[in-house]
Amino acid sequence: MSRLRTIIVFFSVLSLSLMSSTIVRASSQVGERFIYDTIVIATDSLYSVFESGQMSQDEVDRYALHFWDDKDVKVLGRKLVSSDARDATESGTKMNDFFLVLLKATPDTARKAVNILMDKAMNRDEDKWSGDGSPYGFFMLSAEHYFYNNLYFHNLNGVEMLLPFLDHKIARDDIPEEEKSREKNLAMLIRRNAVGSKAENFEYADYDVVVDLNGICDNLRFYRDNTPELRGLKMLMLVFFNGDNKECKDGIEGLGNSRVVMRLAESFVLSVELICVEGFYRGLSSEFKEKYPYLGIVHTDRSDIVKNNLYAMSHYPSIYILDLNGVVLLKDASVSSALQFLIEQ
């Protein structure tokens, strides 16, 4: 959670420049209605409230469901992109607080809380889509920036919290289908190969020898179970890269020069597959094989992974780590995030 806190604080400082305050704490309940005291507390302090256990899970869930009570969310949405720094900071901090609450609420409650916000943001007077320049669109962009551009790119838990926002827009009948295509694609990528799910199968090749991911996992399990030296084999690392991209080459060299990768690979705990999904790779194959034999040989994609959106790749190289049953342990990670994951393992 310390990494999550760091990113949350970083995002707040980066996008808002200043940390303004907001009402964050529930004080009493009257019937089914939750009443809130006007207690001024910064976003970072809200994190501390959650981590210190001052609020039970039931209180967090009630807080999430009533977060937008008595607030004009349309005005707040417009302030998100206001040229007035004070307005932008105030509304941005409220959104940060809400996003943090969503991460702490139970999944079902978080989804309901998102629907409450987005229903309030919709133009109910005319009950029709008024475009991405509306408060509704601003909330969508804010959520995407927070959960996708920050949490996802830093391989932190919580990216799935963007799904209720995407699903709300996708489900609306009054929004033209062409306006939903990007959200549908993004939702698909988030759900596909999520951590804990079975990785999508695909074919790749070493020259003319074609293999597939499921077959590789089957073979690794077989050798692990029947070869004493491989009894400790636990993980498969997929490194997707662009053969024409210098940053990809540098990234793979970073993996090859990593002591943790070398140690895990040479002790047969980790198996590594290098897969070229774009660009030319033949020249790299012999180079990597000579310099980093424990990384394995370079393969070429045979399933049009990028074209068919089989795997999300927000950057190159994009690293996935699976167990030997093909279940995703780490998704679309950078080299540094993958190394940190291996160290923590």
C-alpha positions as CSV (number, residue, x, y, z in Angstrom):
1,M,0.0,0.0,0.0
2,S,3.0,2.4,0.5
3,R,3.5,2.4,-3.3
4,L,-0.2,3.2,-3.9
5,R,0.0,6.1,-1.5
6,T,3.1,7.4,-3.2
7,I,1.4,7.4,-6.6
8,I,-1.8,8.9,-5.2
9,V,0.2,11.8,-3.6
10,F,2.3,12.1,-6.8
11,F,-0.8,12.3,-9.0
12,S,-2.4,15.0,-6.7
13,V,0.7,17.1,-6.8
14,L,1.3,16.6,-10.5
15,S,-2.2,17.4,-11.7
16,L,-3.3,19.9,-9.1
17,S,-0.1,21.6,-8.0
18,L,-1.7,22.3,-4.6
19,M,-3.5,20.1,-2.1
20,S,-6.8,21.7,-1.2
21,S,-9.1,20.3,1.4
22,T,-12.4,18.5,1.4
23,I,-15.1,17.1,3.6
24,V,-14.2,13.5,4.2
25,R,-15.5,12.0,7.4
26,A,-18.9,10.7,8.4
27,S,-20.1,11.6,11.9
28,S,-23.6,10.3,12.5
29,Q,-26.4,8.3,11.0
30,V,-30.1,9.2,11.1
31,G,-32.2,6.3,9.8
32,E,-30.8,5.3,6.4
33,R,-29.3,8.7,5.9
34,F,-25.7,9.4,6.6
35,I,-24.9,12.9,7.9
36,Y,-21.4,14.4,7.5
37,D,-19.6,16.9,9.6
38,T,-17.7,19.6,7.9
39,I,-14.2,18.3,8.9
40,V,-11.5,19.7,6.7
41,I,-8.9,17.1,5.9
42,A,-6.4,16.7,3.0
43,T,-6.4,13.7,0.6
44,D,-3.3,12.3,2.2
45,S,-5.0,12.5,5.6
46,L,-7.9,10.6,4.1
47,Y,-5.5,7.8,3.3
48,S,-4.3,7.9,6.9
49,V,-7.9,7.7,8.2
50,F,-8.4,4.5,6.1
51,E,-5.1,2.9,7.0
52,S,-5.4,3.7,10.7
53,G,-8.7,1.8,10.8
54,Q,-10.8,4.8,12.1
55,M,-13.6,3.7,9.7
56,S,-15.0,0.3,9.6
57,Q,-15.8,-1.3,6.2
58,D,-19.5,-0.6,6.6
59,E,-18.7,3.0,7.3
60,V,-16.5,3.3,4.3
61,D,-19.2,1.7,2.1
62,R,-21.9,4.1,3.4
63,Y,-19.5,7.0,2.9
64,A,-19.0,5.9,-0.7
65,L,-22.7,5.7,-1.4
66,H,-23.4,9.2,0.1
67,F,-20.2,10.9,-1.1
68,W,-22.1,13.1,-3.6
69,D,-25.1,13.9,-1.4
70,D,-26.0,17.6,-1.6
71,K,-23.2,18.3,-4.1
72,D,-23.8,19.8,-7.5
73,V,-21.7,17.4,-9.5
74,K,-22.3,19.2,-12.8
75,V,-20.7,22.3,-11.4
76,L,-17.8,20.3,-10.0
77,G,-17.3,18.6,-13.3
78,R,-17.0,21.9,-15.2
79,K,-14.5,23.1,-12.5
80,L,-12.3,20.1,-13.3
81,V,-11.1,21.9,-16.4
82,S,-11.5,25.4,-15.2
83,S,-8.9,28.0,-16.0
84,D,-9.2,29.2,-12.4
85,A,-6.5,27.3,-10.5
86,R,-8.5,27.4,-7.2
87,D,-11.6,25.8,-8.8
88,A,-9.6,23.2,-10.6
89,T,-7.7,22.3,-7.4
90,E,-10.9,22.1,-5.3
91,S,-12.8,19.9,-7.7
92,G,-9.7,17.8,-8.5
93,T,-9.1,17.0,-4.9
94,K,-12.7,16.0,-4.4
95,M,-12.3,13.6,-7.3
96,N,-9.0,12.2,-5.7
97,D,-10.9,11.7,-2.5
98,F,-13.7,9.9,-4.2
99,F,-11.3,7.6,-6.2
100,L,-9.5,6.7,-3.0
101,V,-12.8,5.9,-1.3
102,L,-13.7,3.6,-4.3
103,L,-10.4,1.7,-3.8
104,K,-11.3,1.1,-0.2
105,A,-15.0,0.3,-0.6
106,T,-16.3,-3.2,-1.4
107,P,-16.5,-3.8,-5.2
108,D,-20.3,-3.9,-5.4
109,T,-20.6,-0.7,-3.3
110,A,-17.9,1.0,-5.4
111,R,-19.8,0.2,-8.6
112,K,-23.0,1.6,-7.1
113,A,-21.2,4.8,-6.0
114,V,-19.8,5.3,-9.5
115,N,-23.3,4.9,-11.0
116,I,-24.7,7.5,-8.5
117,L,-22.0,10.0,-9.6
118,M,-22.4,9.4,-13.3
119,D,-26.2,9.5,-13.2
120,K,-26.0,12.9,-11.5
121,A,-23.5,14.1,-14.1
122,M,-25.7,13.1,-17.0
123,N,-27.8,15.8,-18.6
124,R,-31.1,14.7,-17.2
125,D,-33.0,17.8,-18.3
126,E,-32.8,16.7,-21.9
127,D,-31.8,13.1,-21.2
128,K,-29.3,12.9,-24.0
129,W,-25.6,12.7,-24.5
130,S,-24.0,16.1,-24.8
131,G,-20.5,15.0,-25.7
132,D,-17.2,14.6,-24.0
133,G,-17.1,18.3,-23.3
134,S,-19.8,17.9,-20.6
135,P,-19.3,17.3,-16.9
136,Y,-20.0,13.6,-17.6
137,G,-17.1,13.5,-20.1
138,F,-14.8,15.3,-17.6
139,F,-15.5,12.7,-15.0
140,M,-14.8,9.9,-17.5
141,L,-11.4,11.5,-18.4
142,S,-10.5,12.1,-14.7
143,A,-11.2,8.5,-13.8
144,E,-9.2,7.2,-16.8
145,H,-6.3,9.4,-15.9
146,Y,-6.3,8.3,-12.3
147,F,-7.0,4.5,-12.6
148,Y,-5.4,3.9,-16.0
149,N,-2.7,6.4,-16.7
150,N,-1.4,6.3,-13.1
151,L,-2.3,3.1,-11.3
152,Y,-2.2,0.9,-14.4
153,F,1.0,2.3,-15.8
154,H,2.7,1.8,-12.5
155,N,1.3,-1.7,-12.1
156,L,-0.7,-1.0,-9.0
157,N,-3.9,-2.6,-8.0
158,G,-7.0,-0.7,-8.8
159,V,-7.2,-0.3,-12.6
160,E,-10.3,-2.5,-12.6
161,M,-12.1,0.4,-10.8
162,L,-12.2,2.2,-14.1
163,L,-14.6,-0.5,-15.4
164,P,-17.7,0.9,-13.7
165,F,-17.1,4.3,-15.4
166,L,-16.6,2.6,-18.8
167,D,-19.6,0.3,-18.3
168,H,-21.9,3.1,-17.4
169,K,-21.2,4.9,-20.6
170,I,-21.3,1.7,-22.7
171,A,-24.7,0.8,-21.2
172,R,-26.4,4.1,-22.0
173,D,-28.9,3.9,-24.9
174,D,-28.8,7.7,-25.4
175,I,-25.1,7.8,-26.3
176,P,-24.3,7.0,-30.0
177,E,-22.5,3.7,-30.6
178,E,-19.6,5.5,-32.3
179,E,-19.0,7.5,-29.1
180,K,-18.5,4.2,-27.2
181,S,-16.0,2.4,-29.3
182,R,-12.9,3.6,-27.4
183,E,-14.5,2.8,-24.0
184,K,-15.5,-0.7,-25.2
185,N,-12.0,-1.4,-26.4
186,L,-10.4,-0.2,-23.2
187,A,-12.8,-2.2,-21.0
188,M,-12.0,-5.3,-23.1
189,L,-8.3,-4.8,-22.6
190,I,-8.7,-4.3,-18.8
191,R,-10.7,-7.4,-18.4
192,R,-8.6,-9.5,-20.7
193,N,-5.5,-11.2,-19.0
194,A,-6.4,-9.5,-15.7
195,V,-4.3,-10.6,-12.8
196,G,-5.7,-13.9,-11.5
197,S,-7.2,-14.9,-14.9
198,K,-6.0,-17.4,-17.4
199,A,-3.8,-15.8,-20.0
200,E,-5.0,-15.6,-23.6
201,N,-3.5,-18.4,-25.7
202,F,-1.4,-17.4,-28.8
203,E,1.0,-18.9,-31.2
204,Y,4.6,-17.9,-31.7
205,A,7.6,-19.4,-33.4
206,D,11.4,-19.9,-33.4
207,Y,11.9,-19.7,-37.2
208,D,9.6,-22.4,-38.5
209,V,8.9,-24.2,-35.2
210,V,5.5,-23.0,-34.1
211,V,4.4,-23.3,-30.5
212,D,1.6,-21.9,-28.4
213,L,1.4,-20.5,-24.9
214,N,-0.8,-23.3,-23.5
215,G,1.7,-25.9,-24.9
216,I,4.6,-24.1,-23.3
217,C,2.9,-24.1,-19.9
218,D,2.1,-27.8,-20.3
219,N,5.7,-28.6,-21.1
220,L,7.1,-26.5,-18.2
221,R,4.8,-28.3,-15.8
222,F,5.8,-31.7,-17.2
223,Y,9.5,-31.0,-16.9
224,R,9.1,-29.5,-13.5
225,D,7.3,-32.7,-12.3
226,N,9.7,-35.1,-13.9
227,T,13.1,-33.4,-13.6
228,P,14.7,-33.0,-10.2
229,E,16.7,-29.9,-11.2
230,L,13.4,-28.1,-12.2
231,R,11.3,-28.8,-9.1
232,G,11.6,-25.2,-8.1
233,L,10.3,-23.8,-11.5
234,K,7.4,-21.5,-10.7
235,M,7.0,-18.7,-13.2
236,L,7.0,-17.9,-16.9
237,M,7.9,-14.4,-18.1
238,L,6.6,-13.2,-21.4
239,V,8.6,-10.2,-22.8
240,F,6.7,-8.6,-25.7
241,F,8.8,-6.1,-27.7
242,N,9.2,-4.1,-31.0
243,G,12.4,-5.2,-32.8
244,D,12.9,-1.8,-34.3
245,N,12.6,0.1,-31.0
246,K,15.9,1.0,-29.3
247,E,14.1,1.4,-26.0
248,C,13.0,-2.2,-26.3
249,K,16.5,-3.3,-26.8
250,D,17.7,-1.3,-23.8
251,G,14.9,-2.7,-21.7
252,I,15.7,-6.3,-22.6
253,E,19.3,-5.6,-21.9
254,G,18.2,-4.2,-18.5
255,L,16.5,-7.6,-17.8
256,G,19.5,-9.5,-19.0
257,N,21.9,-7.5,-16.8
258,S,19.6,-7.9,-13.7
259,R,21.0,-10.1,-11.0
260,V,17.6,-11.2,-9.9
261,V,16.6,-12.4,-13.4
262,M,19.9,-14.1,-13.9
263,R,19.7,-15.8,-10.5
264,L,16.0,-16.9,-10.9
265,A,16.6,-18.1,-14.5
266,E,19.8,-20.0,-13.8
267,S,18.4,-21.6,-10.8
268,F,15.4,-22.7,-12.9
269,V,12.8,-20.8,-10.9
270,L,11.9,-18.5,-13.9
271,S,11.6,-19.3,-17.6
272,V,11.7,-16.3,-20.0
273,E,10.2,-16.0,-23.5
274,L,11.2,-13.0,-25.7
275,I,8.5,-12.4,-28.3
276,C,8.8,-9.9,-31.1
277,V,5.3,-8.5,-31.9
278,E,6.3,-5.7,-34.2
279,G,9.4,-4.8,-36.2
280,F,12.4,-6.9,-37.3
281,Y,14.1,-9.2,-34.8
282,R,16.5,-11.5,-36.5
283,G,19.6,-9.5,-35.7
284,L,18.6,-9.3,-32.0
285,S,18.2,-13.1,-31.7
286,S,21.9,-14.0,-31.9
287,E,22.9,-11.0,-30.0
288,F,20.7,-11.7,-27.0
289,K,21.4,-15.5,-27.1
290,E,25.1,-14.8,-26.9
291,K,24.9,-12.1,-24.2
292,Y,22.0,-13.4,-22.1
293,P,21.6,-17.2,-22.7
294,Y,19.3,-17.4,-19.6
295,L,16.7,-15.2,-21.3
296,G,16.0,-17.8,-23.9
297,I,15.8,-17.3,-27.7
298,V,13.9,-14.6,-29.5
299,H,10.5,-15.7,-30.9
300,T,8.2,-14.0,-33.4
301,D,4.5,-13.5,-32.9
302,R,2.2,-15.7,-35.2
303,S,-1.2,-14.6,-33.8
304,D,-1.2,-10.8,-34.6
305,I,-1.3,-10.1,-30.9
306,V,-1.3,-6.3,-31.3
307,K,-3.8,-6.3,-34.2
308,N,-6.2,-8.6,-32.4
309,N,-5.8,-6.9,-29.0
310,L,-4.9,-10.2,-27.4
311,Y,-2.7,-8.5,-24.8
312,A,-2.6,-4.9,-23.5
313,M,0.8,-3.3,-24.2
314,S,0.9,0.2,-22.9
315,H,4.7,0.4,-23.6
316,Y,7.5,-1.7,-25.0
317,P,8.9,-4.0,-23.7
318,S,5.6,-5.1,-22.1
319,I,6.1,-7.9,-19.5
320,Y,3.6,-10.4,-18.3
321,I,4.5,-13.0,-15.6
322,L,2.4,-16.2,-15.4
323,D,2.4,-19.2,-13.1
324,L,2.9,-22.6,-14.8
325,N,-0.9,-23.0,-15.2
326,G,-0.9,-19.9,-17.4
327,V,-2.6,-17.7,-14.7
328,V,-1.5,-14.0,-14.9
329,L,0.5,-12.8,-11.9
330,L,1.7,-9.5,-13.4
331,K,0.2,-7.7,-16.3
332,D,1.7,-5.3,-18.9
333,A,4.6,-4.3,-16.6
334,S,7.6,-2.1,-17.3
335,V,11.0,-3.6,-16.8
336,S,11.4,-1.8,-13.4
337,S,8.0,-3.0,-12.2
338,A,8.7,-6.6,-13.3
339,L,12.0,-6.6,-11.5
340,Q,10.4,-5.2,-8.3
341,F,7.7,-7.9,-8.5
342,L,10.4,-10.6,-8.8
343,I,12.3,-9.2,-5.9
344,E,9.1,-9.2,-3.8
345,Q,8.5,-12.8,-4.7
